[in-house]
Amino acid sequence: MRRSTALAAVLLAVVVFGLGWWGIRQFVSTQLSRNAVTATRAELDRLAAAYRLGALPSAGLNGDAMFEVVADSGQAVVHSENLSRLDPAWRPLPPAPRGAPAGWVTTTSATLRPGTHPQWREYRTYTVVGTVVPDVPAALVQPLGRSGSSVDAGLSGAAGPRYRLTLYLYVLPWDTLGTVGLFDDTLRVFVPVAVLLTGIVAWFAAGRALRPVEAIRSKLAEVSGSRLDRRVPVPRSKDEIARLAHTTNDTLDRLQRAHERQERFVADASHELRSPLASLRTGLEVALAHPGRADWPAVAERSLDDVRRLQRITADLLQLAVDQAGAPASDPVDLADVVREQVAERALSDGPTFRSFVDGPAVVPGEPVQLERLLRNLLDNAARHAASSVTVTVGRTGPHVVLEVLDDGPGIPPADRERVFDRFARLDDARTRDAGGSGLGLTLARDIAHRHGGTLTAEDSASGARLVACLPAADAAVTAAE
């Protein structure tokens, strides 16, 4: 990325400086050419005015000036020596068209062809400005003729006539070429140096900008299954890289917590599954070792109990393994009916006495099967720890439906009221009195409550354990959605 950034900066600099060079060069050349044409046209007007006043204007031109005066016959009355010197085969430009007005002006071009002339080795096309001067006295025209030529032969008229002449003055490009050449010579040095400096600056700037990224990469390379506590450095700047570092650390935090939960889950699951499996295997091995003395119905019954416990643990594990990231169904479920059915069913079984107190309808949105599972797990937990009775209360409190399950057992110490919802967590008293629980009931119950937008907590009570589930009521959930 660093090389790509530097290369892109160099290419961009080449394009920008190249286009700038060409654009400024064209602008300067055009402006200087226009200025040269304007200055030459002003000089031509001065020459024409001198002719009209009867003066001989050519003496006022500098030695580099190139001009010619052409009669209507096409003969050059006079021209500068530079034209003959720079183009031995030079031919005069045509005169102004007949009938041209007194203020007629023109801008044309002429190409000098030096051939093998030693002092001029390039063909160059010049811009030429011209104008017409009528009524030039013969006395002024005659001295302009070259020796050995008959001006009168080319300028028809009687003695003392007046003639029409066409004046041409060549626009000299030397100032423009000199300025543009100096500009080119300067930029031939400046542009490569500027491009090189741009590449160097881009290289170091990219390296400095990517330094935090490299630090993040090196720290991420150290992260492994046994080193999930590594965190990437967060730069002081509040730019995209800093936000990337914060997001990376948050992701690593979630990954570490998930890994720790997985390790605890695997360890607890293996421990919980080992006990019924060991009991089942030991009972069968002892019975098979002494088949004649074994009480096979009792062996089968104990084995069936162990299988049932394995089945409960496996079902709870599968339930926890299901992806429950999505929102549950929003079917209306009356928890009052669920409580009545569950309590009536348990009233026919052995164990503690179940009582229910229902305060009118308690409708919540959710999945009926999951909400029944929540209540069943709470009742199973209470039945395992109750001394003689379990009381279930459900009713409406503001925008929530509150479900309470209270037993008359030993209760839950305040310090353990959160730990009881951990997977496979059991209190010391439960280890001696719990008969066949999977250790996942309360975990599943809280998970179901959270999925339905509610809570499940262990609260204070005069005696025994009091578990309270608080779920949003159906009408409150609809109002919140709107």
C-alpha positions in Angstrom: 0.0 0.0 0.0 2.9 2.3 0.8 4.4 1.7 -2.7 1.1 2.1 -4.4 0.4 5.3 -2.6 3.8 6.8 -3.5 3.4 5.6 -7.1 -0.1 7.1 -7.4 1.2 10.4 -6.0 4.1 10.4 -8.5 1.8 9.6 -11.4 -0.7 12.3 -10.3 2.2 14.8 -9.9 3.4 14.0 -13.4 -0.1 14.5 -14.8 -0.8 17.7 -12.8 2.6 19.3 -13.4 2.6 18.2 -17.1 -0.8 19.6 -17.8 0.1 22.8 -15.8 3.4 23.1 -17.8 1.6 22.7 -21.1 -1.3 24.9 -20.1 0.8 27.8 -18.8 3.1 27.5 -21.7 0.2 27.8 -24.2 -1.2 30.7 -22.2 2.1 32.6 -22.0 2.9 31.9 -25.7 -0.6 33.1 -26.8 -0.4 36.2 -24.7 3.1 37.1 -25.9 2.1 36.5 -29.5 -0.9 38.7 -29.1 1.2 41.4 -27.6 3.7 41.1 -30.4 0.9 41.4 -33.0 -0.5 44.4 -31.2 2.9 46.1 -31.0 3.6 45.4 -34.6 0.3 46.7 -35.7 1.0 49.9 -33.8 4.4 50.2 -35.6 2.7 49.6 -38.9 0.2 52.4 -38.2 3.2 54.7 -37.5 4.7 53.7 -40.8 1.5 54.4 -42.7 1.1 57.7 -41.0 4.6 58.7 -42.0 3.9 57.9 -45.6 0.8 59.9 -45.5 2.8 62.9 -44.1 5.4 62.5 -46.9 8.2 61.3 -44.5 10.5 58.4 -45.1 9.7 56.1 -42.2 12.0 53.1 -42.7 14.9 54.9 -40.9 13.0 54.6 -37.6 12.9 50.8 -37.6 15.3 48.7 -35.7 17.8 46.6 -37.5 15.9 43.3 -36.9 12.7 44.6 -38.4 11.4 42.8 -41.5 9.1 44.8 -43.8 8.3 45.4 -47.4 6.4 48.0 -49.4 4.5 46.6 -52.4 3.1 48.6 -55.3 -0.2 47.7 -57.0 1.9 46.1 -59.8 3.2 43.5 -57.3 6.7 45.0 -57.4 8.4 45.5 -54.0 9.2 49.2 -53.8 11.4 48.6 -50.8 12.0 45.7 -48.3 14.4 45.0 -45.5 17.7 43.4 -46.1 16.7 40.6 -43.6 14.2 39.2 -46.0 16.8 38.6 -48.7 19.4 37.5 -46.2 17.1 35.0 -44.5 15.4 33.7 -47.6 17.4 34.1 -50.8 14.4 33.0 -52.9 12.0 35.5 -51.2 9.1 36.8 -53.2 7.1 39.8 -52.2 3.6 39.5 -50.8 0.7 40.4 -53.1 -0.7 44.0 -52.9 -4.0 45.0 -51.4 -6.9 44.1 -53.6 -8.2 46.8 -56.0 -10.9 48.8 -54.5 -9.7 48.3 -50.9 -10.7 51.2 -48.7 -8.2 53.6 -47.2 -8.4 51.9 -43.8 -7.9 48.4 -45.1 -5.8 46.2 -42.9 -4.9 42.5 -43.1 -3.2 39.8 -41.1 -1.6 37.0 -43.1 1.4 34.7 -42.9 4.6 34.2 -44.8 7.1 31.3 -44.7 10.8 32.0 -45.1 12.6 29.1 -46.7 16.3 29.4 -46.0 17.4 26.4 -48.0 21.1 25.9 -47.4 21.7 29.5 -46.2 24.4 29.2 -43.5 22.8 31.8 -41.3 19.3 30.5 -41.2 18.7 26.8 -40.8 15.0 26.5 -40.1 11.9 27.2 -41.9 9.6 29.5 -40.0 6.2 30.9 -40.7 5.8 34.5 -39.6 2.6 36.4 -38.9 2.5 39.5 -41.1 0.3 42.5 -40.7 -0.5 44.8 -43.6 -2.3 48.0 -44.5 -2.8 50.2 -47.6 -1.6 53.8 -48.0 -3.2 55.6 -50.9 -2.0 58.8 -52.6 1.7 58.5 -51.9 3.7 61.3 -53.7 6.0 60.1 -56.4 8.8 62.1 -54.9 8.6 59.9 -51.8 8.3 56.7 -53.8 11.2 57.3 -56.2 13.9 57.3 -53.6 12.7 54.0 -52.3 13.5 52.2 -55.5 16.6 50.0 -55.5 19.5 51.0 -57.6 19.3 49.6 -61.1 15.5 49.3 -60.9 12.9 51.5 -62.6 10.2 52.3 -60.0 8.2 54.2 -62.5 8.0 51.2 -64.7 6.2 49.4 -61.9 4.2 52.5 -60.8 2.4 53.8 -63.8 1.5 57.5 -63.9 2.6 60.8 -65.2 5.2 63.1 -63.7 4.2 64.0 -60.2 1.5 61.4 -59.8 0.4 59.9 -56.5 0.6 56.1 -55.9 -1.1 53.5 -53.7 1.2 51.3 -51.7 0.7 48.2 -49.5 2.8 48.1 -46.4 3.7 44.8 -44.7 5.4 44.4 -41.4 6.5 41.0 -40.1 5.7 40.1 -36.5 9.0 39.1 -34.9 8.6 36.0 -32.6 12.0 36.4 -30.8 10.7 37.8 -27.5 8.0 35.1 -27.4 10.4 32.3 -28.2 13.0 33.6 -25.7 10.4 33.8 -22.9 8.9 30.4 -23.7 12.3 28.9 -24.0 13.3 30.3 -20.6 10.0 29.0 -19.2 10.7 25.5 -20.6 14.3 25.4 -19.4 13.1 26.4 -15.9 10.3 23.7 -15.8 12.6 21.0 -17.2 14.4 21.3 -13.9 11.5 22.2 -11.6 9.0 19.5 -12.7 11.3 16.4 -12.2 12.4 17.8 -8.8 8.8 18.5 -7.8 7.7 15.0 -8.9 10.6 13.4 -7.0 9.8 15.4 -3.9 6.1 14.5 -4.2 7.0 10.8 -4.4 9.3 11.1 -1.3 6.8 13.0 0.7 4.0 10.5 -0.3 6.3 7.6 0.7 7.0 8.9 4.2 3.5 10.2 4.7 2.0 6.9 3.8 4.5 5.1 6.0 3.6 7.4 8.9 -0.2 7.0 8.3 0.1 3.2 8.0 2.3 2.9 11.1 -0.8 2.4 13.4 -2.2 -0.1 10.9 1.1 -2.1 11.1 0.9 -2.0 14.9 -2.6 -3.3 14.7 -1.5 -6.1 12.3 1.4 -7.1 14.5 -0.8 -7.3 17.6 -3.5 -9.2 15.8 -0.8 -11.7 14.6 -0.1 -12.5 18.3 -3.7 -13.3 19.0 -4.3 -17.1 19.3 -6.5 -19.5 21.2 -4.3 -19.2 24.3 -3.6 -15.4 24.0 -7.0 -13.8 23.5 -6.2 -11.2 26.0 -4.1 -9.3 23.5 -5.4 -5.8 22.4 -4.3 -3.6 19.6 -2.9 -0.1 20.3 -5.3 2.8 19.8 -3.7 5.9 18.2 -4.3 9.3 19.7 -5.8 10.6 16.5 -9.6 10.4 16.2 -9.6 9.3 12.6 -10.7 6.1 10.8 -7.7 4.1 12.0 -8.5 5.0 15.6 -12.1 3.8 15.1 -10.7 0.7 13.5 -8.6 0.0 16.5 -11.6 0.5 18.9 -13.7 -1.8 16.8 -10.9 -4.4 16.7 -10.6 -4.3 20.5 -14.3 -4.6 20.9 -14.3 -7.6 18.6 -11.5 -9.2 20.5 -13.4 -8.6 23.8 -16.4 -10.3 22.4 -14.2 -13.1 21.0 -12.5 -13.6 24.4 -15.8 -13.6 26.2 -17.3 -16.1 23.8 -14.2 -18.3 24.0 -14.3 -18.2 27.8 -18.0 -19.1 27.8 -17.3 -21.9 25.4 -14.5 -23.3 27.5 -16.7 -23.1 30.7 -19.6 -24.7 28.8 -17.5 -27.5 27.5 -15.9 -28.2 30.9 -19.3 -28.0 32.7 -21.0 -30.1 30.1 -18.4 -32.8 30.2 -18.6 -32.9 33.9 -22.4 -33.0 34.0 -22.5 -35.7 31.4 -19.8 -37.8 33.0 -21.8 -38.4 36.2 -24.9 -40.1 34.7 -22.8 -42.0 32.1 -20.5 -43.3 34.9 -23.5 -44.3 37.0 -25.2 -46.0 34.0 -22.0 -47.9 33.1 -21.2 -48.9 36.7 -24.7 -50.3 37.3 -24.7 -52.3 34.0 -21.1 -53.6 34.6 -22.0 -54.8 38.1 -25.2 -56.4 37.0 -23.4 -58.2 34.1 -20.6 -59.3 36.4 -23.1 -61.1 38.7 -26.1 -61.8 36.5 -27.5 -64.4 38.8 -27.6 -62.1 41.8 -28.6 -58.9 40.0 -32.1 -57.4 40.5 -32.7 -56.7 36.8 -35.9 -54.7 37.2 -34.1 -52.4 39.7 -31.1 -52.2 37.4 -33.3 -51.3 34.5 -35.1 -48.7 36.5 -31.9 -47.0 37.7 -30.5 -47.1 34.1 -33.7 -45.6 32.8 -33.4 -42.8 35.4 -29.8 -42.1 34.2 -31.0 -42.1 30.5 -33.7 -39.7 31.3 -31.2 -37.4 33.0 -28.9 -37.6 30.0 -31.9 -36.9 27.8 -32.8 -33.8 29.8 -29.2 -32.5 29.7 -28.9 -33.2 26.0 -32.2 -31.5 25.2 -31.1 -28.4 27.2 -27.7 -28.4 25.5 -29.4 -28.5 22.1 -31.7 -25.8 23.1 -28.8 -23.5 24.1 -27.0 -24.4 20.9 -29.8 -23.1 18.7 -29.2 -19.7 17.1 -31.6 -17.4 18.9 -30.3 -14.2 17.5 -33.6 -13.5 15.7 -36.6 -12.0 17.3 -39.3 -14.5 18.5 -42.7 -14.8 17.0 -45.2 -12.2 18.2 -48.3 -14.3 18.8 -50.4 -13.2 21.7 -49.9 -15.6 24.7 -52.0 -15.3 27.8 -49.6 -16.3 30.7 -52.6 -16.6 33.0 -53.8 -19.6 30.9 -50.3 -21.1 30.8 -50.0 -20.8 34.6 -53.4 -22.5 35.2 -52.5 -25.4 32.9 -49.1 -26.0 34.4 -50.3 -25.8 38.0 -53.2 -28.1 37.3 -50.9 -30.6 35.7 -48.5 -30.6 38.6 -51.4 -30.9 41.1 -51.8 -34.5 40.0 -48.2 -35.5 40.7 -46.3 -36.3 43.8 -44.2 -33.6 45.5 -44.9 -30.2 46.9 -48.2 -28.5 46.7 -48.7 -26.0 43.8 -50.9 -22.9 44.2 -51.6 -20.1 41.7 -52.9 -16.6 42.0 -54.0 -15.1 38.6 -55.0 -11.4 38.5 -56.9 -11.2 35.2 -55.6 -11.7 31.7 -51.8 -11.4 31.2 -51.3 -11.3 27.5 -47.7 -11.0 26.1 -46.4 -11.3 22.6 -44.1 -14.3 22.0 -43.8 -17.9 21.2 -46.2 -20.1 23.2 -43.9 -23.1 23.3 -41.0 -21.0 24.6 -43.0 -19.2 27.2 -44.4 -22.6 28.4 -40.8 -23.8 28.6 -39.8 -20.7 30.7 -42.6 -21.4 33.3 -41.9 -25.2 33.3 -38.2 -24.6 34.1 -39.1 -22.3 36.9 -41.6 -24.8 38.3 -39.1 -27.6 38.0 -36.5 -25.7 39.9 -38.9 -24.7 42.6 -40.2 -28.3 42.9 -36.6 -29.6 43.5 -35.9 -27.1 46.3 -39.3 -26.6 47.9 -40.1 -28.1 51.3 -43.8 -28.4 50.9 -45.3 -25.8 48.6 -44.8 -23.6 45.5 -46.8 -20.5 44.8 -47.2 -19.0 41.3 -48.5 -15.4 40.9 -49.1 -13.6 37.5 -50.6 -10.2 36.9 -50.3 -6.9 35.1 -48.1 -4.1 36.5 -48.1 -1.0 34.3 -46.9 -1.9 30.9 -45.5 -5.2 32.0 -46.7 -8.7 32.9 -45.0 -10.0 36.1 -44.7 -13.7 36.7 -43.5 -14.8 40.2 -42.5 -18.4 41.4 -42.0 -18.7 45.1 -41.0 -21.8 47.0 -40.6 -22.5 50.7 -37.1 -24.0 50.4 -33.8 -22.8 51.7 -33.7 -19.8 49.4 -30.9 -18.2 47.5 -28.2 -16.1 49.2 -27.9 -12.6 47.9 -24.3 -13.2 46.7 -25.5 -16.1 44.5 -28.6 -14.6 42.9 -26.8 -14.0 39.6 -24.7 -17.1 39.7 -27.7 -19.4 39.7 -28.4 -18.3 36.1 -25.0 -19.5 34.9 -24.8 -22.8 33.0 -24.5 -25.8 35.3 -24.2 -23.6 38.3 -25.4 -25.2 41.6 -25.3 -23.9 45.1 -23.8 -26.1 47.9 -27.3 -27.0 49.2 -28.5 -27.9 45.7 -25.7 -30.4 45.3 -27.1 -32.5 48.0 -30.8 -32.0 47.4 -31.1 -31.6 43.6 -32.5 -34.8 42.2 -31.8 -35.0 38.5 -31.7 -31.4 37.3 -29.6 -30.7 34.2 -28.2 -27.4 35.6 -29.4 -25.5 32.6 -33.1 -24.8 33.5 -32.6 -21.3 34.9 -30.1 -20.4 32.2 -32.7 -21.4 29.5 -35.5 -19.5 31.4 -33.5 -16.3 31.5 -32.5 -16.7 27.8 -36.2 -17.0 26.8 -37.1 -14.0 28.9 -34.4 -11.9 27.3 -35.5 -13.0 23.8 -39.0 -11.8 24.6 -37.7 -8.4 25.7 -38.0 -9.1 29.4 -36.0 -10.0 32.5 -35.6 -12.9 34.9 -34.1 -12.2 38.3 -33.9 -13.7 41.8 -35.5 -11.3 44.3 -35.8 -11.0 48.1 -38.4 -13.1 49.9 -39.3 -13.9 53.5 -38.5 -17.5 53.0 -37.4 -19.6 50.1 -36.4 -18.6 46.6 -38.4 -16.0 44.7 -37.9 -15.8 40.9 -39.5 -12.9 39.1 -40.0 -12.7 35.3 -41.0 -9.3 33.9 -42.2 -9.3 30.3 -43.7 -6.5 28.1 -47.5 -6.7 27.8 -49.0 -7.1 24.3 -50.6 -3.7 24.1 -47.4 -2.0 25.5 -45.3 -3.8 22.8 -47.6 -2.6 20.1 -47.5 1.0 21.3 -43.6 0.9 21.5 -43.5 -0.5 17.9 -45.7 2.3 16.7 
